[in-house]
Amino acid sequence: MVVSGTSLYPYISNSTVSCEVVGFFLNWGVLCQRFIILCIVIHLLVFTMNYSRPKHLELIFHIFIWGVSFVVSLVPIPGHHYGSAGVWCWIKGHQQNTKII
């Protein structure tokens, strides 16, 4: 299998709907990971302050993690912002000549 320099997914063209789908799920997965870490921190904070397991927060955490990350990942779809981002499919990169000084 030969991997082209333009895509880490050799069977997915960077200009197709499949690249947008891969970009959506990649973004959704990354956001879910970050929100899970946030909810673990909140859970530990509540646990250490109350000395009891906050069972009432578990459903709220699930709704927050999966729902908010899904909605935020849907935002770039109408503007077709998912696509080629260098060597993989994600949010399209803008070609700017910016320098860090």
C-alpha positions as CSV (number, residue, x, y, z in Angstrom):
1,M,0.0,0.0,0.0
2,V,1.4,3.4,-1.0
3,V,0.4,6.3,1.1
4,S,0.3,9.6,-0.8
5,G,1.8,12.7,0.6
6,T,-1.6,14.5,0.7
7,S,-3.5,12.1,2.8
8,L,-3.0,9.8,5.7
9,Y,-6.1,8.0,4.6
10,P,-5.0,6.7,1.2
11,Y,-8.5,5.6,0.1
12,I,-10.2,8.9,1.1
13,S,-10.0,11.8,-1.3
14,N,-9.5,15.1,0.4
15,S,-12.2,16.8,-1.6
16,T,-15.0,14.3,-1.0
17,V,-17.8,13.9,1.4
18,S,-15.9,11.0,3.0
19,C,-13.2,13.5,4.0
20,E,-15.8,15.7,5.6
21,V,-17.2,12.7,7.5
22,V,-13.8,11.7,8.8
23,G,-13.1,15.3,9.8
24,F,-16.4,15.5,11.7
25,F,-15.8,12.2,13.6
26,L,-12.2,13.2,14.3
27,N,-13.3,16.6,15.7
28,W,-16.1,14.9,17.7
29,G,-13.7,12.4,19.2
30,V,-11.2,15.0,20.2
31,L,-13.8,17.2,21.9
32,C,-15.3,14.2,23.7
33,Q,-11.8,13.4,25.1
34,R,-11.4,16.9,26.4
35,F,-14.9,17.0,28.0
36,I,-14.4,13.6,29.6
37,I,-11.2,15.0,31.3
38,L,-13.1,18.1,32.4
39,C,-15.9,15.9,33.9
40,I,-13.4,13.7,35.7
41,V,-11.9,16.8,37.3
42,I,-15.3,18.1,38.3
43,H,-16.2,14.7,39.7
44,L,-13.1,14.6,41.8
45,L,-13.6,18.1,43.0
46,V,-17.2,17.3,44.1
47,F,-16.1,14.0,45.6
48,T,-13.3,15.6,47.7
49,M,-15.6,18.4,48.9
50,N,-18.6,16.2,49.8
51,Y,-16.8,12.9,50.7
52,S,-19.5,11.0,48.7
53,R,-19.9,9.8,45.2
54,P,-21.9,12.4,43.1
55,K,-24.2,9.9,41.3
56,H,-26.6,12.7,40.4
57,L,-24.0,14.2,38.1
58,E,-23.3,11.1,36.0
59,L,-26.3,11.6,33.6
60,I,-25.5,15.3,33.4
61,F,-21.9,14.5,32.5
62,H,-23.0,12.1,29.7
63,I,-25.4,14.5,28.2
64,F,-22.8,17.3,28.4
65,I,-19.9,15.2,26.9
66,W,-21.8,13.6,24.0
67,G,-24.3,16.4,23.3
68,V,-22.2,19.5,23.5
69,S,-19.3,17.9,21.6
70,F,-21.8,16.7,18.9
71,V,-23.4,20.1,18.5
72,V,-20.0,21.9,18.4
73,S,-18.8,19.4,15.8
74,L,-21.9,20.1,13.7
75,V,-21.1,23.9,13.5
76,P,-18.5,23.7,10.7
77,I,-20.7,21.5,8.4
78,P,-22.9,24.2,6.8
79,G,-19.8,26.2,5.7
80,H,-18.0,23.1,4.4
81,H,-15.1,23.8,6.7
82,Y,-14.2,20.1,7.1
83,G,-11.8,18.9,4.5
84,S,-8.1,18.6,3.8
85,A,-5.9,19.9,6.7
86,G,-2.5,19.0,5.4
87,V,-2.0,15.3,5.6
88,W,-5.3,14.3,7.1
89,C,-9.0,15.3,7.0
90,W,-10.1,17.7,9.6
91,I,-11.0,21.4,9.7
92,K,-9.5,23.0,6.5
93,G,-6.4,25.0,7.0
94,H,-6.2,28.5,5.7
95,Q,-3.2,29.4,3.6
96,Q,-1.9,32.5,5.4
97,N,1.7,33.8,5.3
98,T,2.0,34.5,9.0
99,K,5.3,34.4,10.9
100,I,6.0,34.1,14.5
101,I,8.4,36.8,15.6
